[in-house]
Structure formats: structure tokens, C-alpha cells
């Protein structure tokens, strides 16, 4: 039985269990369907048939050794990965300006952070992709047990993960890839190659581009380590089954003909938009991140002008603006963006 079917199955029992709302007491009436699906089946530390089956199916879809469902975002996946492959006193190589979860993971594992820098892209004013040339010097002066690389970057620059993995393997270090913004990569040849089959651990946020609810995410392991025990150290024993069920359904949709067709259509629409705006400069490796810059105004000025026209970007700096697209980005939204940019 799938997680979705499990939640559709109505209980005929009189419940004296958690959650105490009993699927009938709705504090927020608009969320009544969520309450009705909020069951107390089991805890994720000892998953029973439905959750085990869903994670097994996901593992096969991604072609990895282990896939675990996360309901506390990619943050929990980053922390569990570091806990799984290190011991107290180990050195972990992380970017000095990475997501807070990277340094927090190192601290919680009792490890020592070794900070690396990344080159800045002068044209767009944001961090560039990573490379072995950027990392190898740290291996010469430190014994590194694990490396965390963010790929794609927030603005959509994708690192050469295969080369970085070779470097890590040569130095007996685990490679952890924060692919939070790349959850759609495994499902389309029009997108950059995913790290799931290359890195030792890959973490993806379904809620960023793949249409998932906050804060659903995935932790993939493609090495000998099953990170379940490490995840148990930080996970709640009272998981949200509605969220777990949406993860299962989300993956099945992305892997379906309909899902893949929708991704293809989205990428095609974004590429058409770029062709129709020849006066703007576009950057990055990920077509889902519309990273734009104008030679006439700053990125911050462009961001303000977009906001005045009721378009909110994801991120901006002095040189560029990044608009994030995903499964929920419709042609209507892209057409409106094109009209506003053309007028500006």
C-alpha cells in the first residue's frame, strides 16, 4: 500500500491516539483535508511497510543505493550526511559563505571546519562554479574526511561534480553535494546532470523547483553508508504523514511522462523568453534560474522596477537579478515577465 492510499483509507476505529485532533477537530478550517490525513502510523526511526516501500521505489527511480524522505528540508539531509560519514575531530571542507546548515552540521558532528573560497563572477556579481583547482590545495595541507559542495549555486552555476568526486576519492574523502536547487535535474536531459549517481551523498529540496510543499526534501546515498541511523539522531519521532505522502506523489509525478513533458515545456518556454529579450544578458548553467543583467541599470534598480510592476524576484545584487522558475511557473507568468522586461 502506498502512502497516498494509506491516507485515503478511512479509519473505522474510535481513536484514542495521537494526533489528538482525531481527524475531526480543525483549528484552521481551510486545512481540514490536511487534518484528515494527519495520522499517527509510525515514527520514521522504524518505518513500516508503506514508508519503506515508498523509499525503496524512490531509490530505484534515482538509481542510488538509498533514498530517504525528509520533512525538515535539505538542512536535515546535510546534517545527517556529515554525521553519517565523520567522527569527532575530523576535518570537513566547506565554503566560507555556504548555507548555515553546512557549518552547523560540522559543529554538531564535533568536526573541524576547513573553509574554502569560491571565485566571483564579475559580470553577474555572484559566486561561480566550483572546481578541483579550487579545492585541491586544501588537501595538500589538511587531512580532509568530507567535502560539501553546493551545486547548483543559488544563481544556477553548476560545478564539475565528476572531477571533484575523483579528487575526493584520491584523498579518501566523502563528497556531499548540496543539490537543493537541482531536484528536477534527474528528470530531464535539458537540465544539468544531477549529482545523485556521482556523489556519496546528494541532498535535494523538492519545494524549491520541483513543486513540493515546504519543507519536503530528499537525501540520497550512493556509497556504502545508509544515513538512516544518522538521520534518526536529529529527526522527530512524530513525522507528518501528509508531507511524506506528498514526497511520494511528487517523485512519481516527476518520473511520469506527464511530469517530464511539463519540465520540457517549461525549459522550452524559458529559452523562448530569453530569445525575445536580446538587450538583456543571461548567465548561469541552469535554465530554471533566469539570471539577468542590464547594461543600463544596476541589478538592484532592476529588482525595484520589477517589484513596482508586481513581479518579485528571488534574489538580486548590484549587478544582476535572479528569478527562480519551477514546476509551478506557467506560460502566463513568463509572458507577463517578458512584457514587463520589454517595457522596461
Secondary structure, DSSP 8 states (H G I E B T S, - for coil): --HHHHHHS---S---SSSTTTTT--SSGGGHHHHHH------GGG--HHHHHHHHHHHHHHTSSEEEEESSHHHHHHHHHHHHH--TT-EEEEETTS-HHHHHHHHHTT-EEEEE---EETTTTEE----HHHHHHHHHHS-EEEEEEESS-TT-----HHHHHHHHHHTT-EEEEE-TT-TTGGG-TTS---STTTSSEEEEEHHHHS---TT-EEEEE-SS--THHHHHHHS-SS--HHHHHHHHHHHHHHTSHHHHHHHHHHHHHHHHHHHT-TTSEEESS-TTEEEEE-SSS-HHHHHHHHHHTT---SEE-SS-EEEE--TT--HHHHHHHHHHHHH-
